[in-house]
Amino acid sequence: MVNPFLAQQVQTVDAPGIDWGAILPMVIVFGAACVGVLIEAFVPKHQRWSGQVVLTLGSIAAAGIALGAYVSGRPSHGVLTMAGTLSIDTPALFLWGTLLALSVAAVLMIADRSVEPGGSFVAQAGIAPGTVQDRAQVQSTGMQTEVFPLALFALGGMMAFTAANDLLTMFIALEVLSLPLYLMCGLARRRRLLSQEAAVKYFLLGAFASAFFLYGLAMLYGYAGSVKLADIATAAAGTDRSDTLLFAGLGLLMVGLLFKGSVGPFHTWTPDVYQGAPTPVTAFMAACTKVAAFGGILRVLTVAFEATSWEWRGVMWAVAIISMAVGAVLGLTQTDLKRMIAYSSIAHAGFLLIGTMALTDEGLSGTLFYLLAYGFTTLAVFGVISLVRDSSGEATHLSAWAGLAKRSPLLAGVFTFLLLALAGIPLTSGFVGKFVVFSAALSDGMAPLVVIALVFSAVAAFFYLRVVVLMYFSEPASDGPTVSVPGAFTTASIALGVIVTLLLGLLPTFALDWAGAGGFALGG
């Protein structure tokens, strides 16, 4: 018999409305990641690689199809779903499309087993540093296929991160995307000690950055009484509370976001992790993580803190200048190609921050386009780097690339084109990306910052051109590295990056129009 008193106390709770069509791409990715874990548990080892490759690429393709179907009939103002925790608006959809497209190229590099026998990943997670496996051992133990569900979980976290409409959801998504990356960085088959060191550094510094983010979240909750971005914006625009909590919370929050975007001076993990991680994982991080990080920064600054931009913009100016200076100047001193590209990414993060600060429609569309262009170029760059090898694995020291044009004119030509794109030379996507970002900044009154950015762009161009000169005008060493013949997967990944880099440089209109088709949904 039911107690009448207790029955009166029971209150019905309405389930939150879920727009399944809007979040279907993300659901597909997370669902495939869970299936990938089951494959690792129940499928025989010799069948896992093919099953994981088919599942991973198929799920990304299915998510892309679901995204295209939703975009064709979506509401123009965006949709808030999952009790308002996710905002499926035009920038989120553009970033999702970018992440899915970049993930295809990254997964192709991860899946390749022709350049490195057995793949780039260690066959046993617990293998000790310094242990050398011969070809027979590699073939018998196979490839570490856990990397595929880890990549899908990271991708799903990135998609949730870019669409998060409140800070708590953003924090959870940040951890979902970060934890798999920490593991993936330590799975390199070659140079095990360097790989494990990179994973530990990334994990420890990432934990500190997450703590900063969470502490900032707590301060902003204390200020606004809510973690929703729209509620924080409302409180910031019209409240008599002290602004100490607001700006202290924003500062701590931005530390976590800028760390994930490799923005100086929060960049110290980047060179070591880029160098030590398996090159396909480095490519995945360099492209996709930067897209997710700046997607989150754009949403936070535009939706929650646009009204207070006068107060924080000066600090962000300083951060952008530091990032450009660190990336451009220290990039000149590097002798390792992967570290050089790491410092290049730090400089590009400074350029991206300029577009992020504009807080205009032009700034939003320009930054989104820049992320798309930079992602494909960087993926192709790391694909090329993985092909130049010696007896110890990848030959990433600059001296090993001397005279490469005489050994492999095609590879040297492709790499030259990609480096020129990173430098922002006309007829490449890099030039268009910098042009639209700097134009948006000029329109928003940031001419001095644009001038500084142009100076550092010229400085950064030097270390790209240094590699070009080294490849074409130096004599190759007699015992120099060889250029591996890429397999179908790596060839497709590099070709995709080069084609997109060229198309976005010659015909950028479609991508720019989509990036500028609408702004963030500002509803609570």
Protein Blocks (a to p, Z undefined) as FASTA:
>chain_A
ZZfklmmmpccdddddddfklmmmmmmmmmmmmmmmmmmmmgcfklmmmmmmmmmmmmmm
mmmmmmmmmmmmccfkbpaeehhlaccdfklmmmmmmmmmmmmmmmmmmmpcklpghijb
dfbfklcehiacdfklmmmnopafklmmmmmmmmmmmmmmmmpcbfklmmmmmmmmmmmm
mmmmmmcfbhkllmmmmmmmmmmmmmmmmmmmmmmmmmmmmmnopabfklmmmmmmoccb
dfklmmmmmmmmmmmmmmmnopafklmmmmmmmmmpcfklmmmmmmmmmmmmmmmmmmmm
mmmmmmmmmmmmmmmmmmmmmmmmmmmmmmmmpcbfklmmmmmmmmmmmmmmmmmmnopa
klmmmmmmmmmmmmmmmmmmmmmmmmpccfklpafbfklmgoklmmmmmlmmmmmmmmmm
mnopghiaklmmmmmmmmmmmmnopmmmmmmmmmmmmmmmmmmmmmmmmmmmcccdfklc
cdddddfklmmmmmmmmmmmmmmmmmmmlmmmmmmnpccdfbZZ
